[in-house]
């Protein structure tokens, strides 16, 4: 439910294209992201190793520069936002985190 709420808030209050899927495997994930070409990738984090793996995976693809990645930690309603610098061969930097309580706080963190 948290991922659906975040997708709705971002899609309705911003002009960002939000894409969210459950991470299954590297190949499927990269293929789906390539087809969707979103501004924001929304991922339910089941395990902290998933987020590290996904950030490294996305960092290896030059055409994904500028995509923002949001991890939703369902265990504590924490939302972590990562940005990739507009330079080839860079990894994502942790930008900010917020506990999901109010939609305006979420939009503020993501647009900042």
Residue pairs with C-beta under 8 A, 6 or more apart in sequence:
2 44
2 72
2 74
2 77
2 100
3 20
3 42
3 44
3 72
5 100
5 103
6 18
6 20
6 42
6 70
6 72
6 79
6 100
6 106
7 18
7 20
7 42
9 103
9 106
9 107
10 16
10 18
10 40
10 106
10 107
10 110
11 18
13 103
13 107
14 107
14 110
14 111
16 38
16 39
16 40
16 110
17 36
17 37
17 38
17 39
17 40
18 38
18 39
18 40
18 42
19 32
19 33
19 36
19 38
19 40
19 41
19 42
20 41
20 42
20 43
20 44
21 29
21 32
21 43
22 43
22 44
23 29
23 43
23 44
23 46
23 50
23 54
26 53
26 57
29 54
29 57
30 57
30 61
33 41
33 58
33 64
33 67
34 61
34 63
38 67
39 66
39 67
39 68
40 67
40 68
40 69
40 70
40 110
41 58
41 67
41 68
41 69
41 70
42 70
42 72
43 50
43 51
43 54
43 69
43 70
43 71
43 72
44 71
44 72
44 74
45 51
45 71
45 72
45 73
45 74
45 80
51 71
51 80
54 69
55 69
55 82
55 91
55 92
56 91
58 64
58 67
58 69
58 84
58 92
59 84
59 89
59 90
59 91
59 92
62 88
62 89
64 84
65 84
65 85
65 86
65 87
65 88
66 84
66 86
67 84
68 81
68 82
68 83
68 84
68 95
68 110
69 81
69 82
69 84
69 92
70 79
70 80
70 81
70 82
70 110
71 79
71 80
71 82
72 78
72 79
72 100
73 79
73 80
76 99
77 99
77 100
77 101
78 97
78 98
78 99
78 100
79 97
79 98
79 99
79 100
79 106
79 109
80 94
80 96
80 97
81 94
81 95
81 96
81 97
81 98
81 109
81 110
82 92
82 93
82 94
82 95
83 92
83 93
83 95
84 90
84 91
84 92
84 93
85 93
95 109
95 112
96 109
96 112
97 109
98 105
98 106
98 109
100 106
